[in-house]
């Protein structure tokens, strides 16, 4: 706790940080994560300065806020080299790389390695995806990325084990810091339902950028069974189609879901909110939902901002057993169901709806766990880590 108390008392020195990441208003989970994190850090330590080195796709034609000090053209390797030169000439004390393969150009996102080769500042890497095989394709790239880091941040213990056992990475260089969540008060959602014109409904939901890997069709299939017992069930599919998916195949997946809903006579039981939500809107919809479901299909998914936010809001969560869900929903904080199993989803929903006391107990347990994940606590942990890295390097080079 002492290292956190230093941050709270303002005894830590000013830290100049540079974040290499996608950034808002780009519609991207990493962009939102980075924005929320640096806002929390800035509130805790207003003396520090944070610059964003934003990954951009020129065709997006996005106007970025003033904290974006340098833009890397995702597709041009020389842009990565120029970014390294910009950082090296700046007064930055520490660089944080938000690493997700799809953000970076080249084969398997290899262009980011060129930046790291030229970088002369201390580096912390946050790994949002850790491939299963360290000796093939994406795994080889991640190996190259993390070898430049003073510290690597992961979001759950299983990721530590994977880096140590499969990637032969030193355990002492790894820090577990959970995905941050807003500090949302827990309480009845009846008023919030009324405000949305949904009073009297039992609401299932999730908030995603839509793509086939989300597996939402398995919830739709489950509704057939759930509807037999609760005719007032309503499933909210909230969020736009992922921009990359939209560019490649349009609304193919959304249209597939709509056709399935029609065939199963569920038009009254499913509602699409086809919108990219602000944080305030996201919290409003979370307050409406009774049961949050992530039926994702990728077993190796090691982070989910959507599920993290639902936990922070104290929701009963049902999920398939991808890595992140298995960790955060352990110890009775949620219900794990098999992949691609509509019957198991239906059974889990009915179990919750038929046992109100169990639902309340699970909500309280989940909400209590979520307090450790608030942006305030996550920012504290990041600042403590940055201080530790800088102090360690200063001690080596007095």
PyMOL commands that set and color helices and strands:
alter all, ss='L'
color gray80, all
select helices_A, chain A and resi 2-9+29-44+58-60+77-89+101-103+107-109+111-118+138-146+157-165+171-173+190-195+212-214+217-229+243-249+252-263+279-288+305-312+323-328+342-353+356-373+375-396
alter helices_A, ss='H'
color red, helices_A
select strands_A, chain A and resi 16-21+49-56+68-73+94-99+122-127+151-154+174-176+202-207+233-238+270-273+291-294+316-320+335-337
alter strands_A, ss='S'
color yellow, strands_A
deselect
rebuild
show_as cartoon
